[in-house]
């Protein structure tokens, strides 16, 4: 009798526990569904990013400042538009397209660097690396180290070398030979803590020594044409 009563008690407890667990699970699912509903409602109220709108909705295609479409419904249609423009544009229109394309690739800090060079100024620039005791540099570690950042008002000074590399790739700036008149500036660059630490962090080979390549940074002829046109000093290239 005691065993039967005990088993009956266990059975009732099991049934009761199952009911409670089932009720708790249903309550949790209802709460979860409510939270998800609220989250979806909030997301729906947010403004869709313009870039996503452009990609998903071709009925309103954004255009650039000179009237050329940035987004098309397909690659062939974009190619057809470019081919048609290539057949009809003159030199001025071609330069306009080129300058717009270059300008779209720049960030404000890079514009600041161009502004500092626009009056024809040149800045000391060095590359640093390792070389045999006799001979040219064979392993370059640091490129385009230049003090132009502060006078130009660059906000991200640590990215000045990367900015200069990008501007060189675009053909807007160029490097030239060492300027002996800026010897003091070269010495300051070569003794910079960041340069020293970067060189010391790398393992030197046997018979290798730290070496610096002194150059100058200035605006290229194309850079001057681009700057004058974009700033309105030469509106008709």
N, C-alpha and C positions, 0 to 999 in steps of 0.2 A: 504493500500500500504506500509505504513511504517513497519507494522508488517511482511508482506511478505518479504520485503527487509531485515529486521532484521533476519528472519528465514533463508533466503537464505545465508546471510553472515555467520551465525553460522554453516550452513551445509558445506559451503566451508572451513571454518576454521577447522571443525572436520575432513573432508577428508584430508586436508593438514597436520594436526597434526598426523593423522594416518599414512600417507605416511612417514613423517619425523621420527616418532617413529619406523616404520618398517625398514627404512633404517638404523637408529641408531642401532637397534637390530641386523640386519645382519652384520653391521660393527663390533659390539662387539663380535659376534659369530666367525667371521673370525679372529679377533685379539686373541681370546681365543684359537681357534684351532691352530694358529701359535705358541703361547706360549707353548701349550701342545706338539706340534711336536718338538720344540726345546728342551723341557725338556726330552722327550723320547730319543732324539738323544744323549743328554749328558749322560743320565743314561746308554744307550747302550754302550757308550764308556768307562764306568767305569768297572774295573776288578771285576768279580764275586767273592764274598768271597769264600775262599777255602772250608770252612765247608759246605756251601750250594752246592758247586760243588760236594763234596763227597756224599751228601745225594741224589742228583738228578742224578748223573752219576756213576753207579756202574762199568763202564768199566775200570776205573782207581782207584783202591782201595788203599788208603794210608796204609803204614805199619809202625810199630814202629821200634825202633832202633834194636830190636832183631828179626825182621822179621815177627812178628805176625800181622795179619790184624786187623785194628781198626774198619773198616766198612765192612759189608757184605750186600748182597742183601736181606736177611731175617733173622729173629731170629732163625729159625731152622738150617740154614746153619752155623750161628755163634756158636750155641750150639754143632752142629756136629763137628766143628773144635776144640772146646775146649775139647770135649769128646775124640777125636782122640789124641789130645796132651796129655791129662791126661793118656791115655793108654800107651804112648810111652816114656814120659819124665822120666828122673832120678831125683835124689835129687838136683843136681846142676842146672838142667834146671828149676825145680820147684822154687828154690830160686831166680833164675834169673827173672822168671815171677813175683814173689812176689815183688821183689825189684823194678822192672820197674813199677808195679802197684802203689806202695807206692810213688815212685819218681814223678809220674804223678800228684799226689795230693798235692804237695808242691809248695809254692811260695818262691821267693828269701829271703824274710825276715825270713821265717821259716828255711831255710838253714843256714842263719847267726846265728840263735839261736843254731842250732845243732853244728855249727862250734865252738861256744864259749864253748860248753859242751864236745866237742870231746876229750879233753885232760884229762878228768876225773874230771873236776872242778864241784863244786856244788854251787848253789846260794840260798840265803835266799828267801823264798816265804811265803806269808800269804794269808789266807782267812779271810774275815771280815763279821760280822753279829751281831745278837742279841742273848742273852741267859739270862736265869734267873740269879739272883745274885749268886745263888749256883747251879751249874750244867753245862752241856755241851751246846754248841751253838745249838739252835733250829731253827734259821732262818738265813740262809746264804745269804748275799747280794752281796758280791764281792769275786771272786775266782781268784786264780793264779796271784796275784799281786806280781811282781818280778822285781828287778832292772837290769835284764840281757839285756834289750833293748839297752842301750847306749854302754856298752862295746862290745856288739855283732855287733854294727853298724846297728841296725834295723832302717829302714826309717820311718815306721809308728808306732811310740812308743805307741800311744794310743791303738793299736791293740795287744800289747804283751800278755795280758791275753787270748785273743781269739786264738792267735797263739799257746800258751802253751796248751790250751784246745784241740786244734786240734792235736798237737803232742802227747799228752797223749792218745787221742783216737786211734791214729795209733800205739801206743805202742813204740814210739821212745824215749820218755822221761818218767820219773817217779818221784813221790814225795816221800820223806822219812821223818823221824822224825826231830824235831827241832835240830839245831846245836848250842849248847851254845857258841861256839867260834864266832858266827856271831851275838851276841846279839845287838851290836851297829847297825848293818844293819837292824835288825828287828825293833828296835826303830825308825829308820829313816822311814821305810815303814809305820809303824803304825801312825806316825805323818804327813804323806803326806796329803797335802791339798785336793787332789781328794778323798782320803779315808774318810776324815772327812766330806766333803761336801755330799758325797753319804750317809753316815750314818745319818747325820742330816736331809737329805731330806726325809727319811722314818719315818713314825710315829712309835714310840716305844710303845710297849704294857706296861701295868701296871706291875711294878716290873721287867722290862727287862732292860738290860744294854748292851752297845757295848762290843763285845768280839772279840779277834783275835786268829786264829789258826796258829801257826808257823810251817812251814814245810821247806823242802829243795827240790830244783829241780836239777836233774842230768840226764844224758843219761842212758837209759836202756841197758841191755845186747843186746837185739835185735837192739837197736839204734846204738850201737857200731859196730855190725856186718854189719848193713846196711851202715853206714858211711864208714867203712874201705873198703867195697866192691865197693861202688859207687865212692870213691875217688882214687881207684886203689891201696890202701895199702894192700888189701887182695882180689885179683882178682878172686880167686877160692875158694868160700866159702865151 
